[in-house]
C-alpha cells in the first residue's frame, strides 16, 4: 500500500511513556479547530497527537504554522489524557487519507468532509469520529489552579468574525477595573482606545493560565476563545454576523448581546454568583432586562405568537394556569405554538411543569424547539408524559443568537391509539437563568 512520508519537526513526550505504543491521531489545523477536537481525542483514548503543519492552497484561512504548532505543545502536554505530541509536515491536507497510509489510528481532519453549518466544532469532530462527548464538561486544564489575587478580565478581540462595532467593545470594556488584552501586534488596532494591558504570551499554556485565573473572558471567535471554552471559565463571546460553528456551551458561557443594557444585566447576574467578577466590575447601573421571561404573557399577544395551521382554535388557551395545547390526532399536524422575536436577555434555561390532565388519556410527547431568526434549527428537546403524572421539566439551552424563535408542541406519544382526553398543559412556562 502506498504511504505518505512525513518530515518530523519536533517530538515531545512525557518521560514515563518512552518506548510505549500509544493510540495516535493527527490534525492539520486550524489551531482553534484542533482545540475543539480534544473532546473527541479524549473519548477515543488517543495519547499521541500529531500536528500536521499545513497551509491550504484553496482556503488560505486554513493554516497551522510551525510556530503555532510549537506554541500548542506545552498546553497539549499539560492534559492528563495526552502523553506525546509530534509536529510533522507533508504538505498535504489529510481528510481524504486512509489512516493506514500514514500509520496513525485516527485522522481528525475528517470533520471537514461533513456539512458544518451551524454545528459546533466539538460536535463536528465527535460526529466525524463516531464518538459521544459531553460539550458542557471542561476538556482543558492548566497548572494555574488558584485565581489571581486581584481580579481581572481577559479580552481577546481579534478583527475577524466581528459584527459588533469597535464602539460597542470600547463601551463594554468600561465596565471593568482591570482588562488584560490578548493578541499579536498585528491585531492591536482592534483594541485601540480601550484602557487595559496588552499581553503577548510565549505559548498557549501561558495564555490558558492567564484565562484560567481571570474573573471573566470576553472575546471574538479565535484560538483564545476556544481555550476559554475548553477551560469552561466564565466567558462571553461574540459569534459574528454569519451562522457560526463555535459558540459558548454550558451555563458559564453566553453569546455577547447586541445592547449594552443587556450586557450589564448579564454581568449583574453573573456577579451575584461570581464574587471575583463582582470585584472586577465597576458599579453597574440597573436596567429593565428581565430576570425571567414568562411565556404565558407572550402567548396572549397574537402579534408575537401563532398556532400551527391545521390545529383547531379550541386546542389552545393561555391563562393564569398556563398554556393549554391539546395534542392533535396521531399522525396529524403537531399542535404547535410559535413565539417569534424572543430575546434571551441572559437567560439560559427553559422551565415548566408538564401535565396531561385526564386519567384516561394516552401519554403525550411535549417538545421544545429553538430556531435562529433565519429559520435554522438550533436545539430540539422532547419528553413523554403519562397522564396525571406532572413533570417539572428544566432544559439548559445554549443559543448562538440573541433573538430566537421558540416553539412549544404536543403530539401523541408513539403507539397512542387516539388523542382523546389529551388535555396537555404547560404550567408556568418561562425562560430563566440557572447555574449548573
C-alpha positions, 0 to 999 in steps of 0.5 A: 500500500502506498504511504505518505512520508512525513518530515518530523519537526519536533517530538515531545513526550512525557518521560514515563511513556518512552518506548510505549505504543500509544493510540495516535491521531493527527490534525492539520489545523486550524489551531482553534479547530484542533482545540475543539477536537480534544473532546473527541481525542479524549473519548477515543483514548488517543495519547499521541497527537500529531500536528500536521503543519499545513497551509491550504492552497484553496482556503488560505484561512486554513493554516497551522504554522510551525510556530503555532504548532510549537506554541500548542505543545506545552498546553497539549502536554499539560492534559492528563489524557495526552502523553506525546505530541509530534509536529510533522509536515507533508504538505498535504491536507489529510481528510481524504487519507486512509489512516493506514497510509500514514500509520496513525489510528485516527485522522481528525481532519475528517470533520471537514468532509461533513456539512458544518453549518451551524454545528459546533466544532466539538460536535463536528469532530465527535460526529466525524469520529463516531464518538459521544462527548459531553460539550458542557464538561471542561476538556482543558486544564492548566497548572494555574489552579488558584485565581489571581489575587486581584481580579481581572478580565481577559479580552481577546478581540481579534478583527475577524468574525466581528459584527459588533462595532469597535464602539460597542467593545470600547463601551463594554470594556468600561465596565471593568477595573482591570482588562488584560488584552490578548493578541499579536501586534498585528491585531492591536488596532482592534483594541485601540482606545480601550484602557487595559494591558496588552499581553503577548504570551510565549505559548498557549499554556501561558495564555490558558493560565492567564484565562484560567485565573481571570474573573471573566473572558470576553472575546471574538471567535479565535484560538483564545476563545476556544481555550476559554471554552475548553477551560469552561471559565466564565466567558462571553463571546461574540459569534459574528454576523454569519451562522457560526460553528463555535459558540459558548456551551454550558451555563458559564458561557453566553453569546455577547448581546447586541445592547449594552443594557443587556450586557450589564444585566448579564454581568449583574447576574453573573456577579451575584454568583461570581464574587471575583467578577463582582470585584472586577466590575465597576458599579453597574447601573440597573436596567429593565432586562428581565430576570425571567421571561414568562411565556404565558404573557407572550402567548396572549399577544397574537402579534408575537405568537401563532398556532400551527395551521391545521390545529383547531382554535379550541386546542389552545388557551393561555391563562393564569394556569398556563398554556393549554395545547391539546395534542392533535390526532396521531399522525396529524399536524403537531399542535404547535405554538410559535413565539417569534422575536424572543430575546434571551436577555441572559437567560439560559434555561427553559422551565415548566411543569408538564401535565396531561390532565385526564386519567384516561388519556394516552401519554403525550410527547411535549417538545421544545424547539429553538430556531435562529431568526433565519429559520435554522434549527438550533436545539430540539428537546422532547419528553413523554408524559403519562397522564396525571403524572406532572413533570417539572421539566428544566432544559439548559439551552445554549443559543448562538443568537440573541433573538430566537424563535421558540416553539412549544408542541404536543403530539401523541406519544408513539403507539397512542391509539387516539388523542382523546382526553389529551388535555396537555398543559404547560404550567408556568412556562418561562425562560430563566437563568440557572447555574449548573 
